[in-house]
C-alpha cells in the first residue's frame, strides 16, 4: 500500500487515497482505494473503474451499478482471502 492517488471531487476538493489493489475483471480495470482522511469510514474501501476521458487520459469513475460493485468487491475479497492463506 505504498502508492497514493489524489482524487478531486465535483467541488474541486482533493481527497487522498492509498491504493490497496488494482484488479482486472471482465475486460475492465478497477482500483481498490482506502481513504486517508477521517471524512470517510476508514474500514470501507472505495472501488472505482478505470476509463478514458474525452482527451484520451486515463481517469477513475464511480461504479454506479450495485451488481458491478458487488462483482468487483467479491473478486477483491477472494484475492484477499488467497493472500491471507499464504501469509500464515
DOZA-461950 format. One record per residue: residue number from 1; residue in one letter; x, y, z of N, C-alpha, C in turn. Coordinates in Angstrom, 2 decimals. Layout:
! DOZA-461950
 resi resn      nu      nv      nw     cau     cav     caw      cu      cv      cw
  NUM    a       X       Y       Z       X       Y       Z       X       Y       Z
...
//
This chain:
! DOZA-461950
 resi resn      nu      nv      nw     cau     cav     caw      cu      cv      cw
    1    x    0.84   -1.18    0.00    0.00    0.00    0.00    0.88    1.25    0.00
    2    x    1.85    1.30   -0.86    2.77    2.42   -0.92    2.29    3.53   -1.85
    3    x    1.43    3.21   -2.78    1.02    4.18   -3.79   -0.18    4.99   -3.31
    4    x   -0.15    6.30   -3.58   -1.25    7.18   -3.21   -1.85    7.78   -4.48
    5    x   -3.16    7.99   -4.43   -3.88    8.64   -5.52   -4.65    9.80   -4.93
    6    x   -4.61   10.94   -5.60   -5.40   12.09   -5.19   -6.54   12.24   -6.19
    7    x   -7.77   12.25   -5.66   -8.96   12.44   -6.48   -9.55   13.80   -6.16
    8    x  -10.09   14.45   -7.17  -10.72   15.75   -7.00  -12.22   15.58   -7.21
    9    x  -13.01   15.99   -6.21  -14.45   15.82   -6.32  -15.08   16.94   -7.15
   10    x  -16.42   16.91   -7.25  -17.14   17.86   -8.07  -16.95   19.31   -7.62
   11    x  -16.64   19.52   -6.33  -16.44   20.86   -5.81  -14.99   21.31   -5.86
   12    x  -14.12   20.48   -6.45  -12.71   20.83   -6.57  -11.87   20.52   -5.34
   13    x  -12.45   19.78   -4.40  -11.73   19.42   -3.17  -10.93   18.15   -3.42
   14    x   -9.65   18.16   -3.02   -8.79   16.99   -3.20   -8.95   16.02   -2.03
   15    x   -8.95   14.74   -2.37   -9.03   13.67   -1.37   -7.93   12.65   -1.70
   16    x   -7.20   12.24   -0.68   -6.09   11.32   -0.91   -6.49    9.91   -0.48
   17    x   -6.09    8.94   -1.31   -6.39    7.54   -1.07   -5.13    6.70   -1.24
   18    x   -5.02    5.67   -0.42   -3.96    4.68   -0.58   -4.49    3.60   -1.51
   19    x   -3.65    3.16   -2.44   -4.05    2.10   -3.36   -3.88    0.76   -2.66
   20    x   -4.98    0.08   -2.46   -4.96   -1.25   -1.84   -4.69   -2.32   -2.90
   21    x   -5.31   -2.15   -4.09   -5.13   -3.16   -5.14   -5.64   -2.62   -6.47
   22    x   -5.11   -3.19   -7.54   -5.64   -2.99   -8.89   -6.17   -4.35   -9.34
   23    x   -7.33   -4.35   -9.96   -7.95   -5.60  -10.42   -8.30   -5.50  -11.89
   24    x   -8.10   -6.59  -12.61   -8.58   -6.74  -13.98   -9.70   -7.76  -13.93
   25    x  -10.88   -7.35  -14.38  -12.05   -8.21  -14.29  -12.98   -7.93  -15.46
   26    x  -13.30   -8.95  -16.23  -14.23   -8.82  -17.36  -13.85   -7.68  -18.29
   27    x  -12.58   -7.64  -18.70  -12.08   -6.63  -19.64  -12.14   -5.20  -19.11
   28    x  -12.27   -5.03  -17.81  -12.25   -3.71  -17.17  -11.15   -3.70  -16.12
   29    x  -10.62   -2.50  -15.83   -9.63   -2.32  -14.78  -10.28   -1.55  -13.63
   30    x   -9.96   -1.97  -12.40  -10.53   -1.34  -11.21   -9.42   -1.02  -10.22
   31    x   -9.68   -0.02   -9.38   -8.78    0.32   -8.29   -9.55    0.20   -6.99
   32    x   -8.94   -0.48   -6.01   -9.50   -0.56   -4.66   -8.69    0.43   -3.84
   33    x   -9.37    1.44   -3.30   -8.71    2.54   -2.62   -9.16    2.65   -1.17
   34    x   -8.22    3.02   -0.30   -8.55    3.26    1.11   -8.39    4.74    1.40
   35    x   -9.44    5.38    1.94   -9.36    6.81    2.24   -8.29    7.10    3.28
   36    x   -7.59    8.22    3.09   -6.53    8.61    4.01   -7.00    9.68    5.01
   37    x   -8.27   10.09    4.94   -8.76   11.11    5.87   -9.92   10.56    6.68
   38    x  -10.27   11.27    7.73  -11.33   10.84    8.64  -12.73   11.10    8.12
   39    x  -12.86   11.81    6.99  -14.19   12.12    6.49  -14.88   10.89    5.90
   40    x  -14.12    9.82    5.65  -14.67    8.57    5.15  -14.58    7.52    6.24
   41    x  -15.42    6.51    6.14  -15.33    5.36    7.03  -14.08    4.59    6.62
   42    x  -13.03    4.64    7.42  -11.74    4.08    7.02  -11.74    2.56    6.95
   43    x  -12.80    1.91    7.44  -12.88    0.46    7.35  -13.40    0.00    5.98
   44    x  -13.93    0.91    5.20  -14.55    0.53    3.94  -13.74    1.07    2.76
   45    x  -13.40    0.19    1.86  -12.65    0.58    0.66  -13.58    1.24   -0.35
   46    x  -12.99    2.05   -1.19  -13.69    2.67   -2.31  -13.22    1.95   -3.57
   47    x  -14.17    1.51   -4.39  -13.82    0.82   -5.64  -14.22    1.71   -6.80
   48    x  -13.26    1.92   -7.71  -13.52    2.76   -8.88  -13.04    2.04  -10.14
   49    x  -13.69    2.37  -11.26  -13.36    1.76  -12.55  -12.50    2.72  -13.36
   50    x  -11.46    2.19  -14.00  -10.63    2.98  -14.90  -11.39    3.18  -16.21
   51    x  -11.21    4.34  -16.77  -11.78    4.65  -18.07  -10.92    5.70  -18.76
   52    x  -11.32    6.10  -19.94  -10.60    7.11  -20.70  -11.56    8.27  -20.94
   53    x  -11.10    9.50  -20.64  -11.95   10.67  -20.86  -11.86   11.16  -22.30
   54    x  -12.55   12.26  -22.60  -12.62   12.78  -23.96  -11.27   13.25  -24.50
   55    x  -10.29   13.46  -23.60   -8.94   13.87  -24.01   -8.00   12.68  -24.17
   56    x   -8.51   11.47  -23.92   -7.68   10.28  -24.02   -6.89    9.97  -22.76
   57    x   -7.17   10.72  -21.68   -6.47   10.49  -20.40   -7.19    9.42  -19.59
   58    x   -6.40    8.60  -18.90   -6.98    7.57  -18.04   -7.49    8.24  -16.76
   59    x   -8.74    7.96  -16.42   -9.38    8.54  -15.24  -10.11    7.44  -14.47
   60    x  -10.48    7.73  -13.24  -11.25    6.81  -12.42  -12.70    7.28  -12.35
   61    x  -13.63    6.34  -12.49  -15.05    6.64  -12.46  -15.71    5.88  -11.32
   62    x  -16.73    6.51  -10.71  -17.55    5.82   -9.72  -18.27    4.65  -10.39
   63    x  -18.46    3.60   -9.64  -19.27    2.47  -10.11  -20.70    2.73   -9.66
   64    x  -21.60    2.87  -10.59  -22.97    3.23  -10.26  -23.89    2.02  -10.16
   65    x  -23.48    0.89  -10.71  -24.29   -0.32  -10.68  -23.95   -1.15   -9.44
   66    x  -24.96   -1.47   -8.65  -24.74   -2.32   -7.48  -24.19   -3.68   -7.88
   67    x  -24.67   -4.19   -9.00  -24.23   -5.50   -9.49  -22.74   -5.48   -9.83
   68    x  -22.30   -4.43  -10.53  -20.88   -4.32  -10.88  -20.03   -4.16   -9.63
   69    x  -20.49   -3.33   -8.68  -19.74   -3.10   -7.45  -19.58   -4.41   -6.67
   70    x  -20.66   -5.17   -6.56  -20.62   -6.45   -5.83  -19.67   -7.43   -6.51
   71    x  -19.68   -7.46   -7.84  -18.81   -8.37   -8.58  -17.34   -8.06   -8.29
   72    x  -16.98   -6.78   -8.31  -15.60   -6.38   -8.05  -15.24   -6.61   -6.58
   73    x  -16.15   -6.28   -5.68  -15.90   -6.48   -4.25  -15.69   -7.97   -3.95
   74    x  -16.49   -8.83   -4.55  -16.33  -10.28   -4.35  -14.99  -10.76   -4.88
   75    x  -14.58  -10.25   -6.05  -13.28  -10.64   -6.61  -12.15  -10.18   -5.70
   76    x  -12.25   -8.98   -5.16  -11.22   -8.47   -4.25  -11.19   -9.30   -2.96
   77    x  -12.35   -9.63   -2.42  -12.41  -10.46   -1.21  -11.75  -11.81   -1.45
   78    x  -11.97  -12.39   -2.62  -11.39  -13.69   -2.95   -9.86  -13.59   -3.03
   79    x   -9.37  -12.53   -3.67   -7.92  -12.33   -3.77   -7.32  -12.11   -2.38
   80    x   -8.00  -11.32   -1.57   -7.51  -11.05   -0.20   -7.46  -12.32    0.63
   81    x   -8.47  -13.16    0.49   -8.50  -14.42    1.22   -7.35  -15.33    0.78
   82    x   -7.09  -15.36   -0.53   -5.98  -16.17   -1.05   -4.65  -15.67   -0.51
   83    x   -4.46  -14.35   -0.47   -3.22  -13.79    0.04   -3.02  -14.11    1.52
   84    x   -4.12  -14.09    2.28   -4.05  -14.40    3.71   -3.63  -15.85    3.95
   85    x   -4.00  -16.75    3.05   -3.60  -18.14    3.18   -2.09  -18.28    3.09
   86    x   -1.46  -17.49    2.22   -0.02  -17.57    2.03    0.76  -16.89    3.15
   87    x    0.13  -15.97    3.89    0.81  -15.26    4.96    0.92  -16.11    6.21
   88    x    0.03  -17.07    6.40    0.03  -17.88    7.64    0.99  -19.04    7.55
//
